[in-house]
Amino acid sequence: ESWSSDLSSDSCEYYQTEIFGLLPSSQAHRRQDESLDRVSWNPSIPLRDLPVCLQDKRDIRDRQHLQRCSIGSRDSWRRSQQITRRRLKEHLGGAISRLLPWSHTLHKIEGQFGVGVKSYFVFLRYLLCLNLLYCVIITGTVLTPNLVSRQNLSANGYSVSAHHDYSFKDIFVGSGLLEISPLFHGFYTRGYPNFDCLNIPILFLLGMISVLFLSIIMVVRRTVVGYKHSWLTGNRFSSNLSYKVFCGWDFCIQNPQAATLKQNFIRNELKMDLEEQTFQQKVQQRSLKNWAELIFLRVLLNFVVLVLLGSSFTLIYYAIQWSHNKDGHHWSVSLMLEYLPPITMTAINYTLPHVFSKISEFEDYSLTIQLNLTLVRSIFLKLASLGIYLFFFITAIQTSPKCRENEFGKEMYKLTIFNLLECFFNAFFVAYPRTLLVERFPSSKLAQLLGKKQFEISFNVLDLVNSQTVTWVGVFYCPLLPAISTMRLFFLFYVKKFTVVRCCVPAQRMFRTASSSVLFHFMLLLGLFMAVVTLVVNINSNDSGGCGPFEGNRTVFNVTSECLKTLPDPVQNAISYISSEAFAFALILAEVVILTSYVSRGRANRKAIERLKDMLVMCSSDKRFLVKQHSTFMRRQQRIR
């Protein structure tokens, strides 16, 4: 202000009109001032959501108060009611969010370990709530009608139970008393109600279809929403260094040790970016001979990966064959043979991902590609091993004289129980003794070699996806499997919390997608797709009647035929048209049109984002030019003095 008072009026006028008025900040400020009138007259938008500074929000609040005094009582009452409804909605939303379990615990985990570890527990809580919804649906459509039917049969003098010996082994393999309980498919036989359009088979089919459709809707929705968020805030914006320096801090951290660790995370992230830039320079300097040697090495290592995968699948096959030879042994040996396939799958899924991680280091990829490649191979290993296990088991039970539905349900039950036992054993017999060894004997060579266990987010999420896939595959043959999975996830939360807080240290190499749940839900979507395919194949293979609600000549495909015959002719014609090829063609055509519109909108948004990025670059160039002009103008004025 001291030097501006000495300037001539012409120069000041030129500065105010030609230069200062062209600054992007002054133009944005003028647009903001012009929009204050529109914003102030809209009480449905809370002040904290307005994109203005704090002083402008105070001015808007004062102007709103004056406007309420100047308008009539009717308009003032209507606006106050809008504000009251909005605040009530916010309070209800906050109360519902506080009702979610473990909110305080998740906040503490986030404060000590950051958002990455918290994302795993949020994903676990999401699966727990999803399984609770399954329990409600199955209880209302499957369990309750069958229990009422059996109670009516007992009241009429019919016997609906048989005597079975009970042993401790039955809890782990689902045999004995559990085999005739509501846990498995064979319990749900046809009874009351026994109408054409309201009977046990139709209610059972309705409950299972509702579970699958709810799963598809929930998982696809969260995957799409997460992908949209990651697309908007993905590598286009998070890869620059200024974002990581000025916006990379986690303000939820409360512990000084966790703050130091977060600093290490940011430093490691910057080092990873510099390593990737160095790697790109190294790639550009490779000669043709180096490329040929590298391609040969990668082909050889991928062949080794295929050999390992094929060996693991062969081992699973022989484990299934050996598990069928369990007769004539002691109950403990028989129990071990029953659990031989799950033990084999767990050992393979625990060992090979670490082998894949070591193999990716020799393929001379960048660090990000190494992590993603290891994760993709681990996803394929877990889902493919489960698929191979299901294929071999479905083939093996085709000639079984027992109820095939119950046998398949018992296998899924054993996998779920073994996942719980494996988690408990890994936490209290592997991770905790390792932590005690490191803490009590820190100078020993074994303790220095082992160190504390690192919490690997990606591998733990893969375990959750694998267990949830087992639940989806087995819910048709073991209807109470979601209830068992709910109890397992509830127990798993506290076991993992103990493992993280007491036995683990966060990984020094930050996993880039740990703060986003897109990859987690995409893996869950793959598991759901595999579960649907397995269910359809298994139902098609059982063309003859087995046990349960679809025994005899009733199958999943013809159970609704009697109901359709009793419906009016217009309804039958409508259902026939919906199931025809003409309706399918019209539906596919409508989907193509909708998808085309969304793709076009996405391309337009992508072009708009590119234009906005160009505008940001031009604004930065204009600001640098204006600063240069301002410094030149200042030096000229100083020479005039």
N, C-alpha and C positions, 0 to 999 in steps of 0.2 A: 504493500500500500504506500510505502514511503517513496518508492521510485515512480509508481504510477501517477502520483499527483503532479510530477514534473513533466509528464508527457503532454503533448499538444492534444487538443480535442479531436483533431482529424485522425491522428494515429490511434487514439483510443477507440474512436468510432469504427475505424477500419478493423481493429483487433476484435471488437465485439461482434461485428457483423460478418466479416469474411472468414475469420479463423475460428473464433470461439463458438460461433453458431454452427460450424460444420463438425465439431467434435461429436463422436457417437454418444458420449456420455450426456452431453447437453441435449441432443435430440431425444435420447431415451427419457431424460428427465422431463422434457416438454410433453412427450407422449404420456408419461406417467401422470403429469398434472392434468392433462386433458381427460384422462380416464378416472380421475378421482371422483368426478361428479357421478359417473355411472356406478363406480364401486360403492360410493357412500349411500346410494339409494337402494342397495341390494342387501337387506339384513340377513338373507339366507347364507351368505358367505361369511364365515368367521374372520375376524381381523388377523388372526395369526396365520391364515392361509393366503393372505394377500401378498403379492410379490413387491412389497414396498418396504422402506426402512422404518425404524421404530418411531421416528418423529412424525413421519407421514401417517402412521397408524394412529398416533395420538391426535393429530389434526382431524382425521376421519372420524374418530370417536367423538370429538367435540362437535363437529359438524352434524353428526347423526343426532346428538342430543338437542342441538338447536332445531333441526328439522322436525323432531318429535314434538317440540313445543309449538312449531308454526303450523303443523298440519292438524287435521281434525281428530276428534277422539276415536272415530271408527278406524281410520287408517293407523293411528297409533296403537290401538288395541290389536289390530291384525298383525302388525309387525312384531309387537311384543309376544304374541302367540307363536309366531314363526321362530323367534329366538328361543322361546321356552321349549318348543318341540325339538329344536336342534340340540339344545343342551341336554334334554332328556334322552335323546338318541345317543349322544356321546357318553352320558353316564351309564346307560344300559350296555353299550359296547364295552366300556371299561370294566363293568361288573362281570360281564360274560368272559372277558379275557382273563380276569382274575380268578375265575372259577376253573380255568385250565390247570391241570395238575403240574406240580413242580416248577411253578413260575419263579419262586424265590431261589430254588436250587439252580435253575438254569441261569439266573442272573449272577449267582456266585461263580458258577463254572465259567461264564463269559468274562467275569471280572478277573479270574485267575489265569485263564488259558486263551482268552480271545474268542472271536466269533467263530473261528473254524471248528473248534472242538464242540462248541455249542450247537452248530448245525447238525452234528450227528445225533445229539440228544433230542433236538427238535424233530428230526426225521423219525426217531424212535417213538416219540410221543404221537406223531401223526399216524404211524402204523397202529399204535395202541388204540387210538380213537376210531380208526377205520375198522378194526376188528370188533370193537364194542358195537358199532353200527351193525356189523354182520350178526352179532349175537342177538340183537333186538329183532332183526328180520327173521332169523331162523327160529327164535323162540315163538314169534307170533304166527308164522306160517307152517312150521314143520313140527316143532316139539310139542306145543300146547295141544293142537288137534289130535295128535297121536296119543298123548297121555289121557285126554278126555275119552278117546275111543276105547282104550284099554280099560279105563275105569268102568265104562258102561258094560264092556264084556265081562268083567269080573263081577259086576252087580247082577248080571244075568246068569251067572253060574259057570261061565267058560273059564278054563284055565289058560292063562297067557304067560306063564313062567315055567321054567324047568330048573331042576336042581343041578348045580355045577359046583365042583370043588374049587376052592379058592386058595391061591398060593401067592407068595410074595413076587414071584416071577411075572404074574399076570399084569402087575402095574407097569412093567417095562415093555411087555410085548403085546398087550391088549387082548389077551386070551382069557379063557375061563368066564368069570362073571361079567367082565367088561365086554365080552363078545356079544352077549345078549342084552346089553344095556343100551340106552339111547345114544351111546357114543358112536355106534356104527350103523351102516346102511340097512342091514338086515332087520333091525328093530322096527322099522317103519313099514308095517304091513297095512293092507287095506282094511278099513273098518268104518266106524261112524265118524263123520257124515259120509253117506254113500249115495249121493245124488249124481246125476249125469254131469253137471257142471260144478259140483262142489264135493270133492272127495280127497282122500289122502294123496293119491298120485299127483293130482293137479296142484294141490297146495304145495307138495314137495317140489314139483317142477317150478312153480311160481316163485318159491323162496330162493331156489338156486339161481334162477334167471335174474331175480332182483339183486342178488349178491354180485353176480358178474357184471350187470349193467351199472350198478353203483360203483364198482371198482373201476370200470372203464371211464365213467364220467369224472370221478374224482382224480384219478391218476392223469388222464389226458388234460384236464383243466389245469392242474398244478404244473404239468410239464409245459403247456403252452404259455401260461402266464409267466413262469420262470424264464422260458426261452425269450419271450418278448422283452423282459427286463434285462436279461443278459445281452440281448442284441443291441439294446439302446445304450447300455453301459458296459460294453464288452471291450475288446481289444482296440477299437477305434479311439477310445478315450482313456482307458486305464494304462495304455502302454507308454504314455509319455512320462518323463521324469518329474515334471512339475506337479502332475496329479499325485504321484506317490509321495512327493516331499511335503506338499501342502494339505493333502486330503487323505493321506494314508494312515493317520493316527486313529486308534481305537479309544474313544473317550469313555467307554464303559470300564476300562481297567482301573482298579482300585489299589492293587498290591504293587509296591515298588519293585519287587522281583519280577512281577508280570510286566511292568512298564519297561524294565531293562530287556526283557525277552522280546517285547514288541519292537523296541529299537533294533534288536538283532534281526527281527523279521524284516523290517523295512530295509535295513542294511543288506540283508541277504537277497531281498527282492531286487535292489539296485545292482547288486553284484551279479545276479542272474541275468538282468538285462544287458549288463556290460559283457558277460560271458557269451550271451547270444549274439551280440554285435561282433565280438571277436571271432565267434564261430562262423558267422556269415562271411567275414573277411577270409577266414581260413578256407571256407568252401570255394570262394572265388579264386583262390590261389592253387587249387588242386589241378594237377596235370591229368592227361588222359590215362597214363599208367596208374596213377593213384586212384582214379575213378574205377578202373577195371578191377584192381585189387580189392577195393572197398565193396563193389557189387558182388564179387565172388565170395567175400567174407560174409556179407549179409545173407546171401542165398544159402550158404552153408549153415549159418546160425538159425535161419528160419527152418531149414530142414531138421536141425536138432530139436527145435521147438515142436515141430510136427511129430517127430519120433517120441518125444516126451508125452505129448498129448495122446498119441496112439497107445503108448505103453500104459498110461493111466486108465484109458478106457478098457483095455484088455484086462488090467488088474481088477477093475470094477466088475467085469463080466465073470471072472473066476471067483470073485468074492460072493457074487450072487449064487453061483453054482454050488459053492461050498456051504453056503448058509442053508441050503435045502437038505443037507445031510446032517440033520440035528437030532434025529431019533436014535435012541439007544445010548445016549450019553448022560452024564450027571447034569443036574439042572443048571449048575454054574457054567459048564462047558456048552450046554445047549443055549444058554443065554448069550454067551460070547459069540456063538455061531449066528444067532439071530441078529446080533448087532455088528456082524462082520462087514456088511456093505456100508452102513453109515460110518464105521470106524475107518474103512478104506477111503471113502470119499473125503472125510475130514482130514486125514493125513495128507492126501493128495492136494486138497485145496489149501492146506497150510504150508506145504513145502514148495510147490511149483511156482506160486507168485514171487517168492524170494529168488528162486532160480531165474525166472523171467527178468527180474530186476537186474541181476548180475549179467545176464546175456545182453540186455539192452545197452549196458555200458561199453561193450566191445563193438557195437554196431556203428559207433561214431555219429550218433545223432545229437542234436541239441538237447539240453536238459529237459525242456518242456516236452519235446517229442518222446524222449525216453520215458518220462512219467506217464504220458498218455498211451504210449505203446504197451507199457507194462500193465496199465489198467485195462486196456482193451483185451489183451491176452488173458488177463485174470477173469474178466467178465465172461469171455468165451469158455474158459476152463470150467468155471462154476456152473454156468447154465448148461453147457454141453455135457458135463459129467452127470448132472441131474437128469438131463434128457436121455443119455445113454442108459443110466440106471433104470429109468422108467420104461424105456423100450425093452430092455432085457427082462425086466420083471413082468411086464404085460405079456410078453411072449411066453414066459415060463409058467404063468398061472392059467394059460388057455386050456391046458389039460388037467387042471386041478379039479378033483371031485367036490371040493368044498365051495362055499359061497365065494365067488370071485370078487364081488364088490366088497365084502368084509375083509378079504385077504389084502386087497389093494388099500383099503382104509387103514388096516393095521400097519402096513409099511409106512404110510404117511404119518401115522401116530408115532411110530418108532423113530422116524427122522426128527420129528418135533421134540420128542423127549430127549433124544441124544444131543440135539443142539443145546438144550438147556444144561445137560450134564457136562457137555464139552466146555461151555462158558464158565460153569462153576469150577471145573477142574483147572482150566487155564488161569483163572483169577487167583485161586487160593493154593494151588499146588505148583504153579509155574511162575507167575508174575510176582506174587508176594514173597516166596522164598528167594527169588532173585533180588528183590529190593532189600530184604534183610541181609543178604550176603554182601551187597554193595555198601550198605550203611554200617554194618558192624565190622567188616574186614575190608576197608577201602584200599589198603596197601597190597592186598594179595593180587597175584597175577590173574587169577580167574575173575575176580571182581572188576579189575581194570579192563579185561577182555570183554566181559559181558556188558557192564554198565547198566544203567536203568533202562527199562523198556520205553520205547517211544510209541505214543498213541498214533497209529496210522489210520487216518480217517477213511481213506479210500477202501482199504481192506475190511475194516469194520462195517462200512456201509454195504459192501458186497455180501457180508454174512447176513445182514438184515434182509437184503433183497432175496438171497437164497432161501431163507426161512419163510419169508412171505410167499414166495413162489410155491413152496411146499404146501402152505396153507390153502392157496387157491386151487392147487391140483387136487388136494384131498378133501375139500369141503363137501363135494358131492357124495363121497363114500364114507366120510367121517363128519357128519353135520356139526358135531360139537367141537371140531378142531379149532374154529375161531375163538371159542372160549378158552381152550388150552393155550392157544397162542397169546391171548390177552394176558393170562396169568404168567406166561413165560416172559413176555415183554415187560410186565410190571416188575418181575424179579430181575430181569436183565438190566433194567435201568439202574437199580441200586448196586448191582454187581459191577457194571461198567463205571458207575460213579466212584465206587471204591477203588477200582483199578486206575482210573484217571488221576484221582486226587492223591492216592497213597502210593501207587506203584509206577506211574508213568511220568515222563517229561515230554513236553511238546517237541515235535520234530523240528530240527534246525533248518531243514529245507521245506519252505512253505509250499503247500499244495495249492496251485493257482485257483482251482475251482472249489476250494473248501468253503468260501464265503457265499457260494451260490448252490442252490439245491437242484439246478437243472439236470446235471448229470445223474444225481441220485434218482430223480423221478424218471429219467429216461431209462435207466437200468431197471427200475421197477416196472416200467411199461413193457420192456422186453420180457421180463419174468411173467407178467400177466398174459402176454401173447403166447408164450410157451405153455402156460397153464391151460389156456383155452384150446390150443391145438391138441394137447395131450388128452384133455377131457373129451373132445369130439372124436378123436381116434379110438379112445377106449370105449366110448359108448357105441360106436359103429361096430367094433369088434365083438361086442356082446349082443349079437342079433337074436339069440335064443334067451328065454327067460331065465333069470337067476334067482335072486332073493330080494326082499325089500318091497317097496311099493310097485315096482315094475316086474314082478315075477309072473311066470306063465306067458301068455300071449301078449301081455301089455308091455310096451316099450316106451321110450321117451318120445318117439315120433308119432305113435298112434294113440296115445293116452287121451288126447283131446278130440278124437274122432266122434265118440259118442256124444260129447257135449255139442259139437258143431251140428250134428243131425237134429238136435232139439231146438236150435235157434230158428228165427223166422227166415223166410226166403231172402228178403233184402239184405239181412245181415250176412247170410251165407254167401250171397253173390259178392258183397263187399269184401269179405275175407278171402274169397276165391280170387278176386281181382288183385288184392294186395299181395297175395302169394304167387301171382302170375309173372311171366316174363315181361309183359307190357308195363306193369307198374315198376318193375325193377329197372327197365330201360329209362322210364320217366324220372325215377329217383336218381339214377346215375347221371342223367342229363342235368337235373337240377343241381346236383353236387358239383358237377363240372363248372356250371355257370357261377355258383357261389365261390368255388375255389379260384376261378379265374378273376372274379372281382377282388378277392382278397389278395391275390398275387399282384394284380395291377395296383391296388392301393399300397401294397408293400413296396413296389418299385417306385411309386410316386413319393412315398415317405423317404425312401433311400436317396432319391434325387434331391428332395428338400433338405435332408441332412447334409448332403454334400455341398449344396449351395450355402447353407448356413455356416459350414466349416470354411468355405471360401470367403464368406463375408467376415468371419472372425479373423482370418488371415489378412484380409484387406484392411480391417479396422486396426489391427496391430501395425500394419505398414503405415497407415495414415497417422497413427499416434506417434510412431517413430519420426515420421516426416515433420509433424507439428512440433515435436520436442526440438528437433534440429532447427526448425525455423524460429522457434522461440529463443533458443540460445543465440542464434545469429542476430536476432532483433535486440536481445539484451546487450550483446557485445557492441552493436552499433550505437545504442543509446549511451553506453558508457564512454565510447569515443567522443560522442557529441559533447558530453559533460566536460 
